[in-house]
Amino acid sequence: MKHWLLILSLLLLSCSVLKAVETDSVQIKPKQSAYFNWGAKVGFSSVLPVVNTFTIEDIPIESNVEYKVGYMAALFLRLNFDRFFLQPSLAWHTTESRFNFNIPEGVNPLRSTPTKQMSDQLNLKIHSLALPVLIGYNLVKEKPFGLSIMAGASMKYNYSIQYTSNLDYYNDKYTTDDTKFRVNLMGGIGVTLWQLFFDFTYEVGLNHREKNFKRIGDDLPLAGNIVLDKRLNMMGFSLGFLF
């Protein structure tokens, strides 16, 4: 359902601009003042975890990460200063990724009984609100075409963090409060055609250590010791409308 809603939103944005072009191509101009304009965008995002250390009961664990496609939507205000602009935003993200690893022989905090060595997976799903603040520069600002570069920081609040074990015979969910708030460095490039724009952004996360895991449902901390030291980079593509 989410896929269809996002695709429909992108089609509506594209069709509105194409219809305006067919009606009167000469009179089309961005509704832009000398001082500010605002816009909305939707798109796809993919979180790119970089695992520094992953330990279970102080034993280092080798892991690899699979990336999945998530979704985003945002509203923003753009303050214009000749070729420069300041762009604060309010954004919503949902992102997913998967950690594949081998459980060492012995007691595993994710299980209540001793285990032999086996493969396991943890699916990570995060819902977050973000406040990106970007400073941009228009490399090209000739109507109807524009090309800009942007850099800044994004302050995030992860209001839902969920790890799901993915064994066929055992499926449980865990969460942690260690990384509710994060700050990412952010850069991007944007292309504008009349009121329609497309942008690509990349975020570099700072290191965060998660160790206070608890099982969702009973809200009790795990008896064992799990430490996951990682940073979450993120790549995003979006299509929007500038008012």
C-alpha positions in Angstrom: 0.0 0.0 0.0 2.8 2.4 0.9 4.4 1.7 -2.5 1.3 2.7 -4.4 0.7 5.9 -2.3 4.3 7.0 -3.0 4.1 6.3 -6.7 0.7 8.1 -7.0 2.1 11.1 -5.2 5.1 11.3 -7.6 2.8 10.9 -10.7 0.5 13.7 -9.4 3.5 16.1 -9.0 4.8 15.3 -12.5 1.4 15.6 -14.2 0.7 19.0 -12.6 3.8 20.5 -14.1 3.3 18.9 -17.5 -0.2 20.2 -17.7 1.0 23.7 -16.9 3.6 23.4 -19.6 1.0 22.4 -22.2 -1.4 25.3 -21.1 1.1 28.2 -21.4 4.8 27.4 -21.6 5.7 31.1 -21.8 4.1 32.2 -18.6 5.4 29.4 -16.4 7.7 30.7 -13.6 8.5 29.4 -10.2 6.3 31.1 -7.6 9.3 32.5 -6.0 9.9 35.8 -4.2 13.2 37.5 -3.7 13.3 36.4 -0.1 11.7 32.9 0.4 9.7 30.1 -1.0 8.6 26.7 0.4 8.0 23.2 -0.9 7.1 19.6 -0.3 8.8 16.4 -1.4 8.5 12.6 -1.2 11.0 9.9 -2.1 13.0 6.9 -1.3 15.8 6.5 1.2 18.2 3.7 2.1 20.0 3.4 5.4 23.7 2.2 5.1 24.9 0.9 8.5 28.6 0.7 9.1 29.3 -1.7 11.9 32.5 -0.9 13.9 32.1 -3.6 16.6 29.5 -6.2 17.3 30.0 -8.4 20.4 27.8 -11.0 22.2 29.1 -11.9 25.7 32.3 -10.0 24.8 32.9 -12.3 21.9 33.5 -10.4 18.6 30.9 -11.3 15.9 31.5 -11.1 12.2 28.5 -9.6 10.4 27.5 -8.3 7.0 24.7 -5.9 6.2 21.9 -5.9 3.6 20.4 -2.6 2.5 16.7 -2.1 1.9 14.7 0.7 0.4 12.7 3.0 2.8 10.5 6.1 2.3 10.5 9.7 3.2 8.4 12.9 3.1 9.3 16.4 3.9 8.2 20.1 4.1 10.8 22.8 3.8 11.3 26.6 3.7 13.9 28.1 1.5 15.3 31.6 2.4 17.0 33.1 -0.7 20.1 35.3 -0.6 21.0 35.9 -4.3 22.7 32.6 -5.3 22.9 31.3 -1.7 19.9 29.9 0.2 19.2 28.6 3.7 16.8 25.6 3.8 15.4 24.3 7.1 13.1 21.2 6.8 10.8 18.9 8.7 11.1 15.3 7.4 9.7 11.9 8.2 11.7 8.7 7.4 11.1 5.0 7.6 14.2 2.9 6.9 15.2 -0.8 7.1 18.3 -2.9 7.0 19.4 -6.5 7.9 22.4 -7.8 9.9 23.6 -11.3 9.0 25.9 -13.0 11.5 26.9 -16.3 13.1 26.0 -16.9 16.7 28.9 -18.3 18.7 28.6 -21.7 20.5 27.3 -21.2 24.1 24.8 -19.0 25.7 23.2 -16.5 23.4 21.4 -13.5 25.0 18.8 -13.7 22.2 17.9 -17.2 23.3 17.1 -18.6 26.8 19.0 -21.9 26.3 22.6 -22.7 25.2 23.0 -22.9 21.4 25.4 -24.5 18.9 27.0 -22.2 16.4 24.3 -21.1 13.9 23.4 -18.3 11.5 21.0 -15.6 12.6 19.6 -12.4 11.3 18.5 -9.1 12.9 16.2 -6.9 10.8 16.4 -3.3 11.8 13.5 -0.9 11.2 13.6 2.7 12.3 10.9 5.4 12.1 12.3 8.9 12.7 11.6 12.6 12.5 14.3 14.9 11.3 15.2 18.6 11.2 17.7 19.1 8.4 19.2 22.6 8.0 21.1 23.1 4.8 23.1 25.9 3.2 22.9 25.8 -0.6 24.5 27.5 -3.6 22.9 27.8 -7.0 25.5 26.8 -9.6 22.9 27.5 -12.3 20.0 29.8 -11.8 18.6 30.5 -15.3 14.8 30.0 -15.6 13.4 27.5 -16.1 16.5 25.4 -15.1 18.4 25.3 -11.8 21.3 23.3 -10.4 22.3 23.6 -6.8 24.6 22.0 -4.2 23.8 21.8 -0.5 25.5 21.0 2.8 24.6 21.0 6.5 23.4 18.9 9.3 20.3 16.8 10.2 19.1 16.4 13.8 17.0 13.2 14.1 14.7 11.7 16.7 14.2 8.0 16.3 10.8 7.5 17.9 10.7 3.7 17.0 13.7 1.4 16.8 12.9 -2.3 16.3 15.2 -5.3 15.8 13.6 -8.5 14.8 15.2 -11.9 15.0 14.6 -13.8 11.7 15.0 -17.5 12.5 12.3 -19.8 11.0 11.4 -21.4 14.3 12.0 -18.3 16.5 10.9 -14.8 15.9 11.2 -12.1 18.5 11.4 -8.3 18.6 13.8 -6.1 20.5 14.4 -2.4 21.0 16.8 0.0 22.6 16.7 3.6 23.9 20.5 4.2 23.4 20.1 6.0 20.0 16.9 8.0 20.2 18.6 11.2 19.2 21.3 11.5 16.5 23.0 14.2 14.4 24.2 13.5 10.9 26.3 15.5 8.5 24.5 16.0 5.2 25.2 17.0 1.6 23.3 16.9 -1.7 22.6 18.2 -5.1 19.4 19.4 -6.6 18.0 20.0 -10.0 15.0 22.3 -10.7 12.8 22.5 -13.8 10.2 25.2 -13.4 8.4 24.3 -10.1 9.4 20.6 -10.2 12.7 19.6 -8.5 14.7 16.4 -7.9 17.4 16.1 -5.3 19.9 13.5 -4.1 21.2 13.6 -0.6 23.7 11.7 1.4 24.1 11.7 5.2 27.1 10.6 7.3 26.1 9.4 10.8 28.2 9.7 13.9 29.1 6.6 15.9 26.5 5.3 18.3 26.8 2.3 20.7 23.7 0.3 21.5 23.9 -2.1 24.5 20.7 -1.7 26.5 18.5 -4.1 24.5 15.2 -5.2 25.8 12.5 -7.6 24.4 9.4 -5.8 23.1 6.3 -7.0 25.1 7.8 -7.7 28.5 10.0 -4.5 28.4 12.7 -6.3 30.4 16.5 -6.0 29.6 18.2 -9.0 28.1 20.1 -11.1 30.6 23.2 -11.3 28.4 25.6 -8.7 27.0 25.1 -7.4 23.5 27.0 -4.4 22.2 26.5 -3.0 18.7 28.7 0.0 17.8 27.7 1.4 14.5 27.0 4.5 12.5 24.1 4.9 10.1 24.7 6.6 6.8 21.8 7.3 4.6 21.2 8.0 0.9 18.0 9.6 -0.4 16.3 10.4 -3.7 13.2 12.7 -3.8 10.9 14.5 -6.1 9.1 17.6 -5.0 7.2 20.8 -5.9 8.4 24.3 -5.2 5.8 27.0 -4.4 
